[in-house]
Amino acid sequence: MTVRTRNAPSPTGIPHIGNSRTALWDYLLAKKYNGQFILRLEDTDQKRFVKGSPEKIYQIHQYLGLIPDEDYIKGGPYDPYIQTKRLEIYKKYTQKLIDLGVAYEDEGAIRIKMPDEGYSVWKDLIQGKISIGNKEVDDKVIVKSDGIPTYHLAATVDDHEMGITHVLRGNEWIVSTPVHLLIYQSLGWTPPVFAHAPLLLGPDKTKLGKRHGAKSVLNYKKEGCLPQAINNYLFYLGFSYQDNSALLTLEEMIKIFDEKRLQKQNAIFDQEKLNYFNSAWIKKLPTKELIPFTKDFIPKDWTKHKNFKQILDLARQRLTTLNQLQDSLHYFFESPKVSSKQILDQSQTNSNFTKNWLTSVSGSIKQIKPFTSKKIETNLRTAQQKSDLPPRQAFMTLREVLTATPVTPPLFDIVEVLGKKETLARLDKAIKSLPNDNQSS
């Protein structure tokens, strides 16, 4: 059997992160068995259709690297993969169900006719054996009075016609599965393997929603979350591997993924844990692979700087998200505005003493050859020892002068990247800005 899975979002808005977790599982399951992953657009709810959402759905898959083998844009054997383009197909099967006595008309709509007795039983891939009494399930509408099928009919027909072997979806669909099984049985089709995924919960252990700030992948992208981090975090929301902290690529996830180990328990979405993975992936990605992700967060000319790779390597060590990048890098590309008060607050001594320290730094900088962070550190530590300023005050003052930022990458690396000329220019500007002691009082 060739494994075929599908992600089938509705274009009634941009799917939030929970849909993307299901899409990831669908993708991993298909690729584990060298099968196909399909992206289908379930657009029968035309009243709630949101313009632009199909494109957004596709962008989410592109960003995460969950590239479908067949989809509603590229097409395939059932081109197009859009339900409103397949109404004649649904009409044909609706008539068959009516002829079989399994469906009936009610006020212009068509309903499924559930048996009055017996049970619908199936082995759910995640939830285990499930049994629901047929009399507990009402006669669902499968075609609305306007002739448009509901999810119950359209999704079931599509899954059969597209050869879907495994249906992964939220556990809210468990109660409707007897309807779908009845359609399969009545039409003589073999049902797929059903896997009903547990909920994603917010920190308050209620279903993840807008009140928790639930967002789509595109929102997280805009905030500077890498696709590798999002996939990595979603992988652990319902699946356990080692201590759930390993950094895994999609290729590694495919090898590790085991559909039989998907967990029944609801998973809590933790923004801090996502931030952990994002920070770790920002540090891990090769510089060449990280640079394209930075371009939406910094001025275009910054990436053309001769030392940009070196600058990015310094800054990335302290980033949680890429939207922090501009604030973390600005002093490499423009001389910061630093007041004399800021400088003196860091030196915690009088103006003349601070001038002397910065003048000695300037003298040391001029003598350094080669201009490397190691040589810079050696010379400036020698200058500090002669200055009578404690190390913290001395170097925090220098950091303030050069960056106007209290928390930065290692100071001596910053000096190396700025270069001798720019470092001396900033020191000279700072020295000139400091008043004489009789003026500073």
C-alpha positions as a Markdown table, in Angstrom:
| # | Residue | x | y | z |
|---|---|---|---|---|
| 1 | Met | 0.0 | 0.0 | 0.0 |
| 2 | Thr | 1.3 | 3.4 | -0.9 |
| 3 | Val | 0.7 | 5.8 | 2.0 |
| 4 | Arg | -1.1 | 9.0 | 1.0 |
| 5 | Thr | -2.0 | 11.7 | 3.5 |
| 6 | Arg | -3.6 | 15.1 | 3.1 |
| 7 | Asn | -3.8 | 18.4 | 4.8 |
| 8 | Ala | -7.2 | 19.9 | 4.0 |
| 9 | Pro | -7.7 | 23.3 | 5.5 |
| 10 | Ser | -10.7 | 25.5 | 4.9 |
| 11 | Pro | -10.1 | 29.0 | 3.4 |
| 12 | Thr | -12.3 | 30.6 | 6.0 |
| 13 | Gly | -9.2 | 32.4 | 7.4 |
| 14 | Ile | -5.5 | 31.7 | 7.9 |
| 15 | Pro | -5.1 | 28.3 | 9.7 |
| 16 | His | -3.6 | 28.7 | 13.2 |
| 17 | Ile | -0.6 | 26.7 | 14.5 |
| 18 | Gly | -2.7 | 23.7 | 15.4 |
| 19 | Asn | -3.5 | 23.0 | 11.8 |
| 20 | Ser | 0.2 | 23.3 | 11.0 |
| 21 | Arg | 1.0 | 20.6 | 13.6 |
| 22 | Thr | -1.4 | 18.2 | 11.9 |
| 23 | Ala | 0.1 | 19.1 | 8.5 |
| 24 | Leu | 3.5 | 18.3 | 9.8 |
| 25 | Trp | 2.4 | 14.9 | 11.1 |
| 26 | Asp | 0.7 | 14.2 | 7.7 |
| 27 | Tyr | 3.9 | 15.1 | 5.9 |
| 28 | Leu | 6.2 | 13.0 | 8.1 |
| 29 | Leu | 3.9 | 10.0 | 7.9 |
| 30 | Ala | 3.8 | 10.1 | 4.1 |
| 31 | Lys | 7.5 | 10.7 | 3.7 |
| 32 | Lys | 8.4 | 7.9 | 6.2 |
| 33 | Tyr | 6.8 | 5.4 | 3.9 |
| 34 | Asn | 8.0 | 7.1 | 0.7 |
| 35 | Gly | 4.3 | 8.0 | 0.0 |
| 36 | Gln | 2.6 | 11.2 | -1.1 |
| 37 | Phe | 1.5 | 14.2 | 0.8 |
| 38 | Ile | -1.5 | 16.2 | -0.6 |
| 39 | Leu | -2.7 | 19.7 | 0.0 |
| 40 | Arg | -6.5 | 20.1 | -0.6 |
| 41 | Leu | -8.7 | 23.1 | -0.3 |
| 42 | Glu | -12.0 | 22.5 | 1.4 |
| 43 | Asp | -14.0 | 25.5 | 0.4 |
| 44 | Thr | -17.6 | 24.3 | 0.6 |
| 45 | Asp | -18.4 | 26.9 | 3.3 |
| 46 | Gln | -18.6 | 29.8 | 0.8 |
| 47 | Lys | -20.3 | 32.2 | 3.2 |
| 48 | Arg | -17.2 | 32.2 | 5.4 |
| 49 | Phe | -14.7 | 32.3 | 2.6 |
| 50 | Val | -11.9 | 34.8 | 3.3 |
| 51 | Lys | -10.3 | 36.3 | 0.2 |
| 52 | Gly | -6.5 | 35.6 | 0.1 |
| 53 | Ser | -6.6 | 32.7 | 2.5 |
| 54 | Pro | -5.8 | 30.1 | -0.1 |
| 55 | Glu | -2.6 | 31.9 | -0.9 |
| 56 | Lys | -1.8 | 32.2 | 2.8 |
| 57 | Ile | -2.4 | 28.5 | 3.3 |
| 58 | Tyr | 0.1 | 27.8 | 0.5 |
| 59 | Gln | 2.6 | 30.2 | 1.9 |
| 60 | Ile | 2.5 | 28.4 | 5.2 |
| 61 | His | 3.4 | 25.1 | 3.6 |
| 62 | Gln | 6.2 | 26.7 | 1.6 |
| 63 | Tyr | 7.7 | 28.4 | 4.6 |
| 64 | Leu | 7.7 | 25.2 | 6.7 |
| 65 | Gly | 9.0 | 23.2 | 3.8 |
| 66 | Leu | 6.0 | 20.9 | 3.9 |
| 67 | Ile | 5.9 | 20.8 | 0.1 |
| 68 | Pro | 2.9 | 18.8 | -1.2 |
| 69 | Asp | 3.3 | 16.2 | -3.9 |
| 70 | Glu | -0.1 | 17.1 | -5.3 |
| 71 | Asp | -2.1 | 20.3 | -4.5 |
| 72 | Tyr | -4.8 | 22.6 | -5.6 |
| 73 | Ile | -2.3 | 25.0 | -7.2 |
| 74 | Lys | 0.0 | 22.6 | -9.2 |
| 75 | Gly | -2.9 | 20.2 | -9.7 |
| 76 | Gly | -2.8 | 16.5 | -10.1 |
| 77 | Pro | -4.9 | 13.6 | -11.3 |
| 78 | Tyr | -8.0 | 15.2 | -9.7 |
| 79 | Asp | -7.1 | 18.7 | -10.8 |
| 80 | Pro | -8.1 | 21.0 | -9.3 |
| 81 | Tyr | -8.0 | 20.0 | -5.6 |
| 82 | Ile | -10.8 | 22.5 | -4.8 |
| 83 | Gln | -14.1 | 21.2 | -3.6 |
| 84 | Thr | -16.4 | 23.8 | -5.3 |
| 85 | Lys | -14.9 | 22.6 | -8.6 |
| 86 | Arg | -16.1 | 19.0 | -7.9 |
| 87 | Leu | -19.8 | 19.5 | -7.3 |
| 88 | Glu | -20.8 | 17.1 | -10.0 |
| 89 | Ile | -18.8 | 14.3 | -8.4 |
| 90 | Tyr | -20.5 | 14.9 | -5.0 |
| 91 | Lys | -23.9 | 15.1 | -6.8 |
| 92 | Lys | -23.4 | 11.6 | -8.3 |
| 93 | Tyr | -22.5 | 10.0 | -5.0 |
| 94 | Thr | -25.4 | 11.8 | -3.2 |
| 95 | Gln | -27.8 | 10.2 | -5.6 |
| 96 | Lys | -26.3 | 6.8 | -5.0 |
| 97 | Leu | -26.8 | 7.2 | -1.3 |
| 98 | Ile | -30.4 | 8.2 | -1.8 |
| 99 | Asp | -31.0 | 5.2 | -4.1 |
| 100 | Leu | -29.5 | 3.0 | -1.4 |
| 101 | Gly | -31.8 | 4.4 | 1.2 |
| 102 | Val | -28.9 | 5.7 | 3.2 |
| 103 | Ala | -29.7 | 9.4 | 2.6 |
| 104 | Tyr | -33.0 | 11.3 | 2.4 |
| 105 | Glu | -34.3 | 14.7 | 1.6 |
| 106 | Asp | -35.3 | 17.1 | 4.4 |
| 107 | Glu | -36.6 | 20.6 | 3.7 |
| 108 | Gly | -34.4 | 20.8 | 0.6 |
| 109 | Ala | -31.3 | 19.5 | 2.3 |
| 110 | Ile | -30.0 | 15.9 | 2.2 |
| 111 | Arg | -29.3 | 14.0 | 5.4 |
| 112 | Ile | -27.6 | 10.8 | 6.1 |
| 113 | Lys | -29.8 | 8.1 | 7.7 |
| 114 | Met | -28.1 | 6.6 | 10.7 |
| 115 | Pro | -29.1 | 3.1 | 11.8 |
| 116 | Asp | -31.3 | 3.0 | 14.9 |
| 117 | Glu | -29.2 | 0.2 | 16.4 |
| 118 | Gly | -25.7 | -1.2 | 16.4 |
| 119 | Tyr | -22.3 | 0.4 | 16.9 |
| 120 | Ser | -19.7 | 2.1 | 14.7 |
| 121 | Val | -16.4 | 0.6 | 15.7 |
| 122 | Trp | -12.9 | 1.4 | 14.5 |
| 123 | Lys | -9.3 | 1.3 | 15.6 |
| 124 | Asp | -8.1 | 4.8 | 15.8 |
| 125 | Leu | -4.4 | 5.2 | 15.2 |
| 126 | Ile | -4.0 | 7.6 | 18.1 |
| 127 | Gln | -7.0 | 7.0 | 20.4 |
| 128 | Gly | -7.1 | 3.2 | 20.1 |
| 129 | Lys | -10.4 | 1.3 | 19.8 |
| 130 | Ile | -13.5 | 3.5 | 19.6 |
| 131 | Ser | -17.1 | 2.4 | 19.7 |
| 132 | Ile | -20.1 | 4.7 | 19.3 |
| 133 | Gly | -23.7 | 3.7 | 19.4 |
| 134 | Asn | -25.3 | 4.6 | 16.1 |
| 135 | Lys | -28.5 | 5.9 | 17.8 |
| 136 | Glu | -26.3 | 8.5 | 19.6 |
| 137 | Val | -25.4 | 10.1 | 16.3 |
| 138 | Asp | -28.0 | 12.3 | 14.6 |
| 139 | Asp | -28.8 | 12.4 | 10.9 |
| 140 | Lys | -26.2 | 14.9 | 9.8 |
| 141 | Val | -26.8 | 17.1 | 6.8 |
| 142 | Ile | -24.5 | 16.0 | 4.0 |
| 143 | Val | -25.8 | 18.4 | 1.3 |
| 144 | Lys | -27.2 | 21.8 | 2.1 |
| 145 | Ser | -30.4 | 23.2 | 0.5 |
| 146 | Asp | -28.2 | 25.2 | -1.9 |
| 147 | Gly | -26.7 | 22.0 | -3.3 |
| 148 | Ile | -23.3 | 22.5 | -1.7 |
| 149 | Pro | -22.1 | 19.4 | 0.2 |
| 150 | Thr | -21.0 | 19.6 | 3.8 |
| 151 | Tyr | -17.6 | 18.4 | 5.2 |
| 152 | His | -19.2 | 15.0 | 6.0 |
| 153 | Leu | -19.8 | 14.1 | 2.3 |
| 154 | Ala | -17.2 | 16.2 | 0.5 |
| 155 | Ala | -14.2 | 15.1 | 2.6 |
| 156 | Thr | -15.2 | 11.5 | 2.6 |
| 157 | Val | -15.7 | 11.4 | -1.2 |
| 158 | Asp | -12.4 | 13.3 | -1.8 |
| 159 | Asp | -10.5 | 11.0 | 0.5 |
| 160 | His | -11.7 | 8.0 | -1.4 |
| 161 | Glu | -11.2 | 9.4 | -4.9 |
| 162 | Met | -7.7 | 10.7 | -4.0 |
| 163 | Gly | -6.7 | 7.4 | -2.5 |
| 164 | Ile | -6.0 | 8.8 | 1.0 |
| 165 | Thr | -4.9 | 6.0 | 3.2 |
| 166 | His | -4.5 | 7.9 | 6.5 |
| 167 | Val | -6.8 | 10.7 | 7.8 |
| 168 | Leu | -5.2 | 12.7 | 10.6 |
| 169 | Arg | -7.5 | 15.3 | 12.0 |
| 170 | Gly | -8.6 | 16.9 | 15.3 |
| 171 | Asn | -10.4 | 14.8 | 17.9 |
| 172 | Glu | -13.5 | 17.0 | 17.6 |
| 173 | Trp | -14.3 | 14.8 | 14.5 |
| 174 | Ile | -14.5 | 11.6 | 16.5 |
| 175 | Val | -18.3 | 12.0 | 17.1 |
| 176 | Ser | -18.9 | 12.4 | 13.4 |
| 177 | Thr | -16.7 | 9.5 | 12.3 |
| 178 | Pro | -19.8 | 7.0 | 12.3 |
| 179 | Val | -21.3 | 9.2 | 9.6 |
| 180 | His | -18.2 | 8.9 | 7.5 |
| 181 | Leu | -17.9 | 5.2 | 8.1 |
| 182 | Leu | -21.5 | 4.7 | 7.0 |
| 183 | Ile | -20.8 | 6.5 | 3.7 |
| 184 | Tyr | -17.7 | 4.3 | 3.1 |
| 185 | Gln | -19.6 | 1.1 | 3.9 |
| 186 | Ser | -22.7 | 2.0 | 1.9 |
| 187 | Leu | -20.6 | 2.8 | -1.2 |
| 188 | Gly | -18.5 | -0.3 | -0.9 |
| 189 | Trp | -15.3 | 1.6 | -0.1 |
| 190 | Thr | -12.5 | 0.7 | 2.2 |
| 191 | Pro | -12.1 | 3.4 | 4.8 |
| 192 | Pro | -8.8 | 5.0 | 5.6 |
| 193 | Val | -6.9 | 4.7 | 8.9 |
| 194 | Phe | -8.3 | 7.4 | 11.1 |
| 195 | Ala | -6.1 | 9.2 | 13.6 |
| 196 | His | -7.7 | 11.8 | 15.8 |
| 197 | Ala | -5.1 | 14.2 | 17.2 |
| 198 | Pro | -5.4 | 15.6 | 20.7 |
| 199 | Leu | -6.1 | 19.2 | 21.3 |
| 200 | Leu | -3.5 | 22.0 | 21.6 |
| 201 | Leu | -4.2 | 23.8 | 24.9 |
| 202 | Gly | -3.3 | 27.2 | 26.2 |
| 203 | Pro | -1.4 | 27.7 | 29.5 |
| 204 | Asp | -4.8 | 27.7 | 31.3 |
| 205 | Lys | -5.4 | 24.2 | 29.8 |
| 206 | Thr | -8.4 | 25.3 | 27.7 |
| 207 | Lys | -8.4 | 24.8 | 23.9 |
| 208 | Leu | -5.8 | 27.0 | 22.3 |
| 209 | Gly | -7.6 | 30.0 | 20.8 |
| 210 | Lys | -7.4 | 33.8 | 20.2 |
| 211 | Arg | -7.6 | 34.6 | 23.9 |
| 212 | His | -4.2 | 32.8 | 24.2 |
| 213 | Gly | -2.7 | 34.7 | 21.3 |
| 214 | Ala | -3.0 | 31.7 | 19.0 |
| 215 | Lys | -1.5 | 32.7 | 15.7 |
| 216 | Ser | -0.7 | 31.3 | 12.3 |
| 217 | Val | 2.7 | 30.3 | 11.1 |
| 218 | Leu | 2.8 | 33.5 | 9.0 |
| 219 | Asn | 2.4 | 35.5 | 12.2 |
| 220 | Tyr | 5.3 | 33.7 | 13.8 |
| 221 | Lys | 7.3 | 34.2 | 10.6 |
| 222 | Lys | 6.6 | 38.0 | 10.8 |
| 223 | Glu | 7.9 | 37.9 | 14.4 |
| 224 | Gly | 11.1 | 36.3 | 13.3 |
| 225 | Cys | 10.6 | 32.6 | 14.0 |
| 226 | Leu | 12.5 | 30.2 | 11.7 |
| 227 | Pro | 10.7 | 27.4 | 10.0 |
| 228 | Gln | 13.1 | 24.9 | 11.5 |
| 229 | Ala | 12.2 | 26.1 | 15.0 |
| 230 | Ile | 8.5 | 25.9 | 14.4 |
| 231 | Asn | 8.6 | 22.4 | 12.9 |
| 232 | Asn | 10.9 | 21.3 | 15.7 |
| 233 | Tyr | 8.6 | 22.5 | 18.4 |
| 234 | Leu | 5.4 | 21.2 | 16.8 |
| 235 | Phe | 7.0 | 17.8 | 16.4 |
| 236 | Tyr | 7.2 | 17.5 | 20.2 |
| 237 | Leu | 3.5 | 18.6 | 20.8 |
| 238 | Gly | 2.2 | 15.0 | 20.9 |
| 239 | Phe | 5.3 | 13.0 | 20.2 |
| 240 | Ser | 8.1 | 12.3 | 22.6 |
| 241 | Tyr | 11.8 | 11.9 | 21.6 |
| 242 | Gln | 14.6 | 11.7 | 24.1 |
| 243 | Asp | 14.2 | 14.8 | 26.4 |
| 244 | Asn | 12.2 | 16.7 | 23.8 |
| 245 | Ser | 14.9 | 19.3 | 23.3 |
| 246 | Ala | 17.0 | 17.9 | 20.5 |
| 247 | Leu | 17.3 | 20.1 | 17.4 |
| 248 | Leu | 15.9 | 18.1 | 14.5 |
| 249 | Thr | 15.7 | 18.8 | 10.8 |
| 250 | Leu | 12.7 | 17.6 | 8.8 |
| 251 | Glu | 14.8 | 14.8 | 7.4 |
| 252 | Glu | 15.7 | 13.6 | 10.9 |
| 253 | Met | 12.1 | 13.9 | 12.0 |
| 254 | Ile | 11.0 | 11.6 | 9.1 |
| 255 | Lys | 13.4 | 8.9 | 10.4 |
| 256 | Ile | 12.3 | 9.3 | 14.0 |
| 257 | Phe | 8.6 | 9.6 | 13.5 |
| 258 | Asp | 6.5 | 6.7 | 14.5 |
| 259 | Glu | 2.7 | 7.1 | 14.1 |
| 260 | Lys | 2.1 | 4.4 | 16.7 |
| 261 | Arg | 3.7 | 6.7 | 19.3 |
| 262 | Leu | 1.5 | 9.7 | 18.8 |
| 263 | Gln | 0.2 | 10.6 | 22.2 |
| 264 | Lys | -3.5 | 10.7 | 23.3 |
| 265 | Gln | -2.9 | 13.5 | 25.9 |
| 266 | Asn | -3.7 | 17.1 | 25.0 |
| 267 | Ala | -0.5 | 19.1 | 24.6 |
| 268 | Ile | 0.0 | 22.6 | 26.1 |
| 269 | Phe | 1.4 | 25.2 | 23.7 |
| 270 | Asp | 4.2 | 27.0 | 25.5 |
| 271 | Gln | 5.5 | 30.2 | 23.8 |
| 272 | Glu | 8.7 | 30.1 | 25.9 |
| 273 | Lys | 9.5 | 26.6 | 24.6 |
| 274 | Leu | 9.1 | 27.8 | 21.0 |
| 275 | Asn | 11.4 | 30.8 | 21.8 |
| 276 | Tyr | 14.0 | 28.3 | 23.1 |
| 277 | Phe | 14.0 | 26.3 | 19.8 |
| 278 | Asn | 14.1 | 29.5 | 17.8 |
| 279 | Ser | 17.0 | 30.9 | 19.7 |
| 280 | Ala | 18.8 | 27.6 | 19.3 |
| 281 | Trp | 18.2 | 27.4 | 15.6 |
| 282 | Ile | 19.3 | 31.0 | 15.1 |
| 283 | Lys | 22.6 | 29.9 | 16.6 |
| 284 | Lys | 22.8 | 26.6 | 14.8 |
| 285 | Leu | 22.0 | 27.5 | 11.2 |
| 286 | Pro | 25.0 | 28.0 | 8.9 |
| 287 | Thr | 25.5 | 31.7 | 8.3 |
| 288 | Lys | 24.7 | 31.4 | 4.6 |
| 289 | Glu | 21.4 | 29.7 | 5.4 |
| 290 | Leu | 20.5 | 32.2 | 8.0 |
| 291 | Ile | 21.1 | 35.4 | 6.0 |
| 292 | Pro | 18.1 | 35.0 | 3.7 |
| 293 | Phe | 15.8 | 34.9 | 6.7 |
| 294 | Thr | 17.3 | 38.2 | 8.0 |
| 295 | Lys | 16.4 | 40.3 | 5.0 |
| 296 | Asp | 12.8 | 41.1 | 6.2 |
| 297 | Phe | 14.1 | 42.5 | 9.5 |
| 298 | Ile | 17.0 | 44.9 | 8.6 |
| 299 | Pro | 17.7 | 47.6 | 6.0 |
| 300 | Lys | 18.8 | 46.1 | 2.6 |
| 301 | Asp | 22.2 | 47.9 | 2.6 |
| 302 | Trp | 23.2 | 46.2 | 5.8 |
| 303 | Thr | 23.6 | 42.8 | 4.2 |
| 304 | Lys | 26.0 | 44.4 | 1.7 |
| 305 | His | 28.5 | 45.4 | 4.4 |
| 306 | Lys | 31.8 | 43.7 | 4.0 |
| 307 | Asn | 31.7 | 42.3 | 7.5 |
| 308 | Phe | 28.0 | 41.4 | 7.6 |
| 309 | Lys | 28.6 | 37.7 | 8.1 |
| 310 | Gln | 31.0 | 38.4 | 11.0 |
| 311 | Ile | 28.5 | 40.9 | 12.4 |
| 312 | Leu | 25.6 | 38.4 | 12.1 |
| 313 | Asp | 27.6 | 35.7 | 13.8 |
| 314 | Leu | 28.2 | 38.0 | 16.8 |
| 315 | Ala | 24.7 | 39.2 | 17.1 |
| 316 | Arg | 22.9 | 35.9 | 16.6 |
| 317 | Gln | 24.3 | 34.5 | 19.9 |
| 318 | Arg | 21.9 | 36.7 | 21.8 |
| 319 | Leu | 18.8 | 36.6 | 19.7 |
| 320 | Thr | 15.5 | 34.9 | 20.5 |
| 321 | Thr | 13.7 | 36.1 | 17.4 |
| 322 | Leu | 14.9 | 37.8 | 14.2 |
| 323 | Asn | 12.7 | 40.8 | 14.8 |
| 324 | Gln | 15.3 | 41.7 | 17.5 |
| 325 | Leu | 18.0 | 41.9 | 14.8 |
| 326 | Gln | 17.9 | 45.6 | 13.9 |
| 327 | Asp | 18.1 | 46.7 | 17.5 |
| 328 | Ser | 20.9 | 44.3 | 18.1 |
| 329 | Leu | 23.0 | 45.4 | 15.0 |
| 330 | His | 22.4 | 49.1 | 14.6 |
| 331 | Tyr | 25.6 | 50.3 | 16.2 |
| 332 | Phe | 27.7 | 48.3 | 13.6 |
| 333 | Phe | 26.3 | 50.4 | 10.8 |
| 334 | Glu | 25.8 | 53.8 | 12.3 |
| 335 | Ser | 27.5 | 55.7 | 15.0 |
| 336 | Pro | 25.3 | 55.7 | 18.1 |
| 337 | Lys | 24.2 | 58.8 | 19.9 |
| 338 | Val | 25.7 | 58.8 | 23.4 |
| 339 | Ser | 25.4 | 61.6 | 25.9 |
| 340 | Ser | 28.1 | 62.5 | 28.3 |
| 341 | Lys | 25.7 | 61.6 | 31.1 |
| 342 | Gln | 25.4 | 58.0 | 29.8 |
| 343 | Ile | 29.2 | 57.7 | 29.6 |
| 344 | Leu | 29.7 | 59.1 | 33.2 |
| 345 | Asp | 26.9 | 56.9 | 34.5 |
| 346 | Gln | 28.9 | 53.9 | 33.4 |
| 347 | Ser | 32.3 | 55.1 | 34.5 |
| 348 | Gln | 30.9 | 56.1 | 37.9 |
| 349 | Thr | 33.8 | 58.6 | 38.3 |
| 350 | Asn | 34.5 | 62.2 | 37.3 |
| 351 | Ser | 34.8 | 63.6 | 33.8 |
| 352 | Asn | 38.5 | 64.1 | 33.7 |
| 353 | Phe | 39.2 | 60.6 | 35.0 |
| 354 | Thr | 36.9 | 59.2 | 32.3 |
| 355 | Lys | 38.6 | 61.3 | 29.6 |
| 356 | Asn | 41.9 | 59.9 | 30.7 |
| 357 | Trp | 40.6 | 56.4 | 30.4 |
| 358 | Leu | 39.2 | 56.9 | 27.0 |
| 359 | Thr | 42.3 | 58.7 | 25.8 |
| 360 | Ser | 44.5 | 55.7 | 27.0 |
| 361 | Val | 42.2 | 53.3 | 25.1 |
| 362 | Ser | 42.6 | 55.4 | 22.0 |
| 363 | Gly | 46.3 | 55.3 | 22.4 |
| 364 | Ser | 46.3 | 51.6 | 22.8 |
| 365 | Ile | 44.0 | 51.1 | 19.8 |
| 366 | Lys | 46.4 | 53.0 | 17.6 |
| 367 | Gln | 49.2 | 50.6 | 18.5 |
| 368 | Ile | 47.5 | 47.3 | 17.9 |
| 369 | Lys | 48.8 | 45.1 | 15.1 |
| 370 | Pro | 47.3 | 42.8 | 13.9 |
| 371 | Phe | 43.9 | 44.2 | 14.7 |
| 372 | Thr | 42.3 | 41.1 | 16.1 |
| 373 | Ser | 40.0 | 40.6 | 19.1 |
| 374 | Lys | 42.6 | 38.6 | 20.9 |
| 375 | Lys | 45.3 | 41.3 | 20.5 |
| 376 | Ile | 42.7 | 44.0 | 21.3 |
| 377 | Glu | 41.8 | 42.3 | 24.6 |
| 378 | Thr | 45.4 | 41.9 | 25.7 |
| 379 | Asn | 46.2 | 45.6 | 25.1 |
| 380 | Leu | 43.0 | 47.0 | 26.6 |
| 381 | Arg | 43.2 | 44.9 | 29.7 |
| 382 | Thr | 46.8 | 46.2 | 30.2 |
| 383 | Ala | 45.4 | 49.7 | 29.8 |
| 384 | Gln | 42.6 | 49.0 | 32.3 |
| 385 | Gln | 45.1 | 47.8 | 34.9 |
| 386 | Lys | 47.0 | 51.1 | 34.6 |
| 387 | Ser | 43.9 | 53.2 | 34.8 |
| 388 | Asp | 42.8 | 52.4 | 38.4 |
| 389 | Leu | 39.3 | 51.8 | 37.0 |
| 390 | Pro | 37.7 | 48.5 | 38.0 |
| 391 | Pro | 37.3 | 46.2 | 35.0 |
| 392 | Arg | 33.5 | 46.4 | 35.0 |
| 393 | Gln | 33.4 | 50.2 | 35.1 |
| 394 | Ala | 36.2 | 50.5 | 32.5 |
| 395 | Phe | 34.8 | 48.2 | 29.9 |
| 396 | Met | 31.1 | 49.1 | 30.4 |
| 397 | Thr | 32.1 | 52.7 | 29.8 |
| 398 | Leu | 33.9 | 51.7 | 26.6 |
| 399 | Arg | 30.8 | 49.6 | 25.6 |
| 400 | Glu | 28.6 | 52.6 | 26.1 |
| 401 | Val | 30.8 | 54.8 | 24.0 |
| 402 | Leu | 31.0 | 52.3 | 21.1 |
| 403 | Thr | 27.4 | 50.9 | 21.1 |
| 404 | Ala | 25.2 | 52.9 | 23.4 |
| 405 | Thr | 23.9 | 49.5 | 24.4 |
| 406 | Pro | 24.5 | 47.9 | 27.8 |
| 407 | Val | 24.1 | 44.3 | 26.6 |
| 408 | Thr | 26.1 | 43.3 | 23.4 |
| 409 | Pro | 28.2 | 40.5 | 22.0 |
| 410 | Pro | 31.8 | 40.4 | 23.4 |
| 411 | Leu | 33.3 | 43.8 | 23.5 |
| 412 | Phe | 36.6 | 43.0 | 21.9 |
| 413 | Asp | 34.9 | 41.3 | 19.0 |
| 414 | Ile | 32.9 | 44.4 | 18.5 |
| 415 | Val | 36.0 | 46.5 | 18.3 |
| 416 | Glu | 37.6 | 44.2 | 15.8 |
| 417 | Val | 34.5 | 44.3 | 13.5 |
| 418 | Leu | 34.2 | 48.1 | 13.8 |
| 419 | Gly | 37.8 | 48.4 | 12.8 |
| 420 | Lys | 40.5 | 50.8 | 14.0 |
| 421 | Lys | 39.4 | 53.9 | 12.1 |
| 422 | Glu | 35.7 | 53.8 | 13.3 |
| 423 | Thr | 36.6 | 52.8 | 16.9 |
| 424 | Leu | 39.0 | 55.8 | 17.1 |
| 425 | Ala | 36.4 | 58.1 | 15.6 |
| 426 | Arg | 33.8 | 57.1 | 18.2 |
| 427 | Leu | 36.3 | 57.4 | 21.1 |
| 428 | Asp | 37.3 | 60.9 | 19.9 |
| 429 | Lys | 33.7 | 62.0 | 19.6 |
| 430 | Ala | 33.0 | 60.8 | 23.2 |
| 431 | Ile | 36.1 | 62.4 | 24.6 |
| 432 | Lys | 35.1 | 65.8 | 23.1 |
| 433 | Ser | 31.6 | 65.4 | 24.4 |
| 434 | Leu | 32.7 | 65.2 | 28.1 |
| 435 | Pro | 32.8 | 68.4 | 30.0 |
| 436 | Asn | 35.6 | 69.6 | 32.3 |
| 437 | Asp | 35.0 | 68.7 | 35.9 |
| 438 | Asn | 34.2 | 72.2 | 36.9 |
| 439 | Gln | 31.5 | 72.2 | 34.1 |
| 440 | Ser | 30.1 | 68.7 | 35.0 |
| 441 | Ser | 29.1 | 69.8 | 38.5 |
